[in-house]
Amino acid sequence: MDIQRGTELQLTIDDAVFSSTGGSTLGGEGMSVARSNGFVFFVTGAVPGDIVTARVFKVKKNYAEAKVVRVERPSPLRVQPRCKHFGPCGGCQWQHVEYQAQLRFKQQRVVDAFQRIGGFTSLDILPIIGSREPYFYRNKMEFSFSNKQWRALMPDKERVPEPEGSVFLGLHVPQRFDKVLEIEECHLQSETSNRILNATREFVRMKKIPVYDSLREIGYLRFLVIRQSIRTGELMVNLVTYDDRPDFMREYVGAMRREIPEITTIVNTVNSRKAQIASGDVEKVYFGEGVIHERIGEFVFTISASSFFQTNTAQAEQLYDSARAMAGLQHSDVVYDLYCGTGSIAIFISDAVKKIVGFESSESAVRDARRNAAANNVDNCDFVLGDLKEVITKGKAGLDSRGRPDVVITDPPRSGMHEKVVEELVALAAPRIVYVSCNPATQARDVNLLCREKYELKRLQPVDMFPHTYHVDNVALLQAG
Ligand SMILES: C[S@@+](CC[C@H](N)C(=O)[O-])C[C@H]1O[C@@H](n2cnc3c(N)ncnc32)[C@H](O)[C@@H]1O
């Protein structure tokens, strides 16, 4: 059979896609795999065990990408997605897969990364820690305003330009940064969050407030960020705008407070730069304290509009518990917490060790980390600002200038650790390294490098921080040989 763009064919879905490297993916994460006609097909919208009719939309030399047109025989793993936006939204990829099966795929994804990328043949891997609450788990959602709407079911030729002054509020569909899919309900944050989303849309439409247009650099509305503490219930609304319009903000605050009395603080972040990001130069507090508080373990963290904080509070606690248990901490230990963010891991383990030194490149995160430590009466944490690959280069004030660590905990971004950092970790020779990661592919790559030189991989513990997505976090324990 000649496989071309537009070809429709029947496929039996074998498995989920596990392998991916760094940011780039082969066939795409969250897709499923089928084999037919000497081709590998990466299929969107399918579940392992399905028989589907799929339409090919991309053809390469020996693989193709296809989208489900019809499910001919559903897999026993299929469930009814809860959300009406599932599919076009793309925020969740696996809401149509029963949760226990999602967990099995995630566990396999970690195994696959460590075998294929890390080159490890035997692994001691604990069962993945699933989420007790697979819905409504996020403490932060960021919605975008746009004057262009993504209409999933509308053929290209029927699309006409939106009328001037249109306001849409929702989520960007994958690869469409100019358009948003209007969202009325999201099952990852609370019901109150959905009410804020819909009330905001209605209010700005009624007042005819313009969306910021990045091409023409005019307009006002950019993002709506909702942060809700899972443990204290405090609720922040942050409207991110292009310029400062205090009269409108006062009206908006009045309307929101009347309609949703659960809101505890309202902030206006003004971002007058072209970059489409939900942070800015000015944060004006219109109501409440301008911050919310969240609890992890015994510790309370203050979260401002611009603070980084793990988005799944309950599972962050599980992740940190795993890291803490794996580290086998002693009261005499000096611990380095690399890529420490706002210091949440450092503070979480502070009562178990003598001293912790956190390293972090974001100035505001370091400021928050110091503030969080002080607010929790933690006085054995020290935070160092700087890019790790600069801070730790030999010959400069190297890592060991702060006292040789007994344990290193590292939690880098998705891209993993810079090679120089890996080299310096080998030279530093801490007896134990606990590597926390949100990307098993780059983690397996870095662990392979560490184990070539000095370390032995002892154990892995996957944790599901993001149910219904393909993402999986993983904690690895390494011991110096
Ligand atoms: C995955 S987050 C870890 C956050 C923290 N451990 C937590 O659980 O909240 C990664 C952190 O690494 C920081 N980072 C990224 N590149 C860095 C670099 N080159 N040097 C130091 N820190 C960096 C980011 O600012 C971010 O706070």
The ligand as an SDF file (V2000), in Angstrom:
LIG
                    3D

 27 29  0  0  0  0  0  0  0  0999 V2000
   12.8030   21.8820   37.9090 C   0  0  0  0  0  0  0  0  0  0  0  0
   13.0850   23.4290   38.6500 S   0  0  0  0  0  0  0  0  0  0  0  0
   13.4980   22.8980   40.2690 C   0  0  0  0  0  0  0  0  0  0  0  0
   12.7880   23.6200   41.3260 C   0  0  0  0  0  0  0  0  0  0  0  0
   12.8660   23.1300   42.7470 C   0  0  0  0  0  0  0  0  0  0  0  0
   13.7990   22.0700   42.9990 N   0  0  0  0  0  0  0  0  0  0  0  0
   11.4720   22.7630   43.2350 C   0  0  0  0  0  0  0  0  0  0  0  0
   11.1820   21.5910   43.4310 O   0  0  0  0  0  0  0  0  0  0  0  0
   10.6680   23.6840   43.4060 O   0  0  0  0  0  0  0  0  0  0  0  0
   14.6470   23.8580   37.9650 C   0  0  0  0  0  0  0  0  0  0  0  0
   15.2560   25.1380   38.4860 C   0  0  0  0  0  0  0  0  0  0  0  0
   16.5440   25.2740   37.8840 O   0  0  0  0  0  0  0  0  0  0  0  0
   16.8110   26.6430   37.6790 C   0  0  0  0  0  0  0  0  0  0  0  0
   17.8760   26.7120   36.6610 N   0  0  0  0  0  0  0  0  0  0  0  0
   17.7540   26.5230   35.3260 C   0  0  0  0  0  0  0  0  0  0  0  0
   18.9590   26.6000   34.7270 N   0  0  0  0  0  0  0  0  0  0  0  0
   19.8680   26.8350   35.7040 C   0  0  0  0  0  0  0  0  0  0  0  0
   21.2760   27.0150   35.7100 C   0  0  0  0  0  0  0  0  0  0  0  0
   21.9770   26.9630   34.5840 N   0  0  0  0  0  0  0  0  0  0  0  0
   21.9090   27.2400   36.8830 N   0  0  0  0  0  0  0  0  0  0  0  0
   21.1840   27.2780   38.0390 C   0  0  0  0  0  0  0  0  0  0  0  0
   19.8350   27.1240   38.0970 N   0  0  0  0  0  0  0  0  0  0  0  0
   19.1830   26.9100   36.9430 C   0  0  0  0  0  0  0  0  0  0  0  0
   15.4570   27.2030   37.2540 C   0  0  0  0  0  0  0  0  0  0  0  0
   15.3990   28.6060   37.5030 O   0  0  0  0  0  0  0  0  0  0  0  0
   14.4950   26.4010   38.1550 C   0  0  0  0  0  0  0  0  0  0  0  0
   14.2300   27.0960   39.3500 O   0  0  0  0  0  0  0  0  0  0  0  0
  1  2  1  0
  2  3  1  0
  2 10  1  0
  3  4  1  0
  4  5  1  0
  5  6  1  0
  5  7  1  0
  7  8  2  0
  7  9  1  0
 10 11  1  0
 11 12  1  0
 11 26  1  0
 12 13  1  0
 13 14  1  0
 13 24  1  0
 14 15  1  0
 14 23  1  0
 15 16  2  0
 16 17  1  0
 17 18  1  0
 17 23  2  0
 18 19  1  0
 18 20  2  0
 20 21  1  0
 21 22  2  0
 22 23  1  0
 24 25  1  0
 24 26  1  0
 26 27  1  0
M  CHG  2   2   1   9  -1
M  END
$$$$
